[in-house]
Amino acid sequence: MGSIDSELLLLTCGEHPHGSRRPIALEGAPTVALPARPGKADVDPVIAERRPKRLVVAGGDADLAAVLVRLLRLDRLDVEVAFLPAPGSDGARAWGLPMGDAAAELAVGGTASAVPLVRDDSGGVLVGRGEVRGMRGECYCDDVLVLRGTAPRLVVAPGPGGIAVRAGRLGRLPDGRVRGVPLKATRGRGSAVGRTAQLGGEPMTVVVDGVAHPREVRRWTWYRHTTDWLLVRPHP
């Protein structure tokens, strides 16, 4: 089967976030329906056949993360990516993305720019929110101590500055401030921004973009990849 060069290709993952109504800006756009959290067998043939310049991913944060994993594995981070987020998307909040018809208009007419690609040591990608509840242990963001002791919620999010981390009670997304815990302190909670977030302690369940890791771990690392990805997003 021959390949087809596509300027724009819409990927709908699982249940379309806009229901049966397609946004006006994307009417007539070539579309491929994929399962939720698509894998190698779902994405790779589409990329090889269509050779898209820009992908528009409609779905949840975990769906977008799954597509980014495949672009990473295929060495195709040169493909521009726009996001039509499902309601409640932490990825949309982290990157300042609009919802609904405004997201579709941005996907078609917006400009892509390089943003940090955040990976983890289990082979995944973080799009919006990583979280550990009831964590007991330590967390460093680069050389800044963010947690020592316990925290009801430890939240990690990608952003223009790299990886933002916040240990606290309410589980809010990090706000970009750096408030380190003194290294000699026996306990404390803070926040930071850097290239790497390293967690260690008692067995914990890590939730990445709403999907729990299948087993408890004692250690976990998020880190900024050496190559950025191209996100279509608003610019000041």
N, C-alpha and C positions, 0 to 999 in steps of 0.2 A: 504493500500500500504506500503511495507517495505521501510526502509531507506537504503541509499547507502553512504558509506564513500568515500569522494572525497578528494584526495590530493590537487587538483587544479580545480577550476570551473570558467569559463569565463562567465561574465554577460555582454551582449551587451544592452545598454540602448538607446532607441530611434534609431536615425540614427547612424550607426556605424561610429566612427571617421575616420576609415581607408577605408571607402567605402566598396565595394564588395570584396576587396583583404584582406585576413587574413594574418597577419604577419607570417613568416615562423616559428618562435619560438612557435607559438600557433596552428600550424596545428595539427588537431587531438584532441585538447583539448575539453573536454566536455563543451557544451555551452548552455546557456539559454538566449533567447531573451526576454527582458523586455521593457515596455514603458518608455518614458522619465520620469525622476523623479519618479521612481517606489515607490509604497506605500506598506502598510501592506499586502494587498491581493496578491501583486505581489511577494514580497521578502520572507515573512515568510514561506510559504509552501516550497519554494526552499531550505531554510536553514534547515528546519526540515527534508526534504526528503534526501538531498544530504550530509548534515553534512560536509561541506567543511573545510579543514584545511586552504586553501588560496583561496580567491576570487580575481579575476582579473576583475576590473570594467572598461568597455570601454564606454566612453561617456564624457559629460561635467562635470564641477564642481558641478552643482546642482544635477546631477545624482549620483555622488559619495556621496554627502552630504545626499541624500535620503537613500542610502544604509546604510550609517553609522548610521543614525537615527534608522533604523530597527535593526541593530546589537546592538545598545545601549538598545533599548526597550526589545530585546530578551535576554539581559545579555550575549551576545556573542562577546564581545570585544576581546576575545581570538583568534578570527579568523584573520589570516593575510590578509591584503588588499594590492593589487597592483593596479596601475592606468594606463590605456591607455588613456591619455587625448586627448580631441578634440582640434583642433587648437585654439590658443588664451587663453589657460587655465591659469588663475591666480594661481590655485592650484599647477600646475606644477612649476610655477615660485617660489611660496612661499616655496616649499619643494625641489627645485633643481632637479626636475624629468625630464628625457629625453622624447622625442617624438618619434612617429613612431616605426620602427623596434627596435630601441634601448630600447624603453619602454617595448616592448614585451619580449625582451631578459632579461631585468631586472626583469620583472614580473615572469619569469620562474626560473631564476637562482639566483636572488638577495636574500638578507637576510632582514627579517623584524626586525624593532626596534620600541620601544615604543616612540610615539610622542604625544604632547598635543592634547586632543580633546576639541575643542572650541564650546561651546553651547550658545544659547541665551534664553532669558526669554519667548519666544513664542514657545519653544519646538523644535527649529531647530538646525542645526549644520553648522558651518562655515568651509569650506574647503579651499577657496582661497582668497576671497575679500568681505568685507562688506563696504558699502559706503552710505554716506548721502551727497547730493548736496545742496548747499545753506543753510547750517545749521546756525541757530541762537540760541545760548545758551551756555552750558558748557559741557565739557567732561573731565572726570578724568580717568586715568589709574592707578589703585591702589590709591595711595595718591598724584600722580603727576597730576597737572593741565595741560591738553594738549590744551584745547581751552576755551577761554572766549570771547564772542562776535560773530563774523561771520566768516565763512570759506567757500569758493567756494566748497571745497571738504574735507570731513573727511573720511579717509580710515582706515580700520581695517583689519589685516591679521593674521592668525595663523603662528606659526613657532616654532623652537626648544626651544625658550625662553619663549613661552607662547603666549600672545596676544600683537601684535605690533600695535600702533596707530600713525597716522600722520594727522595733520590738515594743509592744504595748499591750493595752487591755482591750481596745475596741476593734482592732483589726482594720484600721483605716489604711488606705494606700499611703506609701511614703510621700512626704511633701518636699523632698530634696534638701532638707536641712541636715547639717552634720552636728550631732550631739553625741560624742563618744563617751563611753564609760571609762573612768580612770582605770589604768591597767592594774593598779594595786587594790582596786575595790573587790570585795568579796561577792558583791552582787550589784546588778544595775541593768537598766534598759536605756537604749539610745537609738540613734539613727545615723545613717551615713550614705554616701554615694561613691561608687568606685567601679573597678573593673571585675572584681571577684567577690562573691559572698560565700564563706565557708562555715558550715554548721557542723556541730558535733555534740554528742551527749547521749542521753538515754534513748532507747528505741523510739522512733518517731515516724508518723505518717506524713509524708510530704504530698501536698495537693498542688498540682500544676495546671493552671487554667481550668480549674474546676474538676480535674480528673485526679483521683488519688493514685499514687504509686502503688503497685500491686503488693508490695511487702514493706514492712517497717525497716528503717535503716538507722544506723548510728551516726553516719556521716553523709553529708550532701554538699555539693558545690555547684553554684551557678557562676558562669564566667562569660565575659564578652569575647565573642569570636573575633578572629583576626580580620575578617572581611565583614563589612556591613551589608544590610539588605536595603532594597530600594522601596520605600513606602511612599505612596501618594497621600499627602496630608496637607492641611492648611498651612499657610506661611504668613507670618506677620506682615 
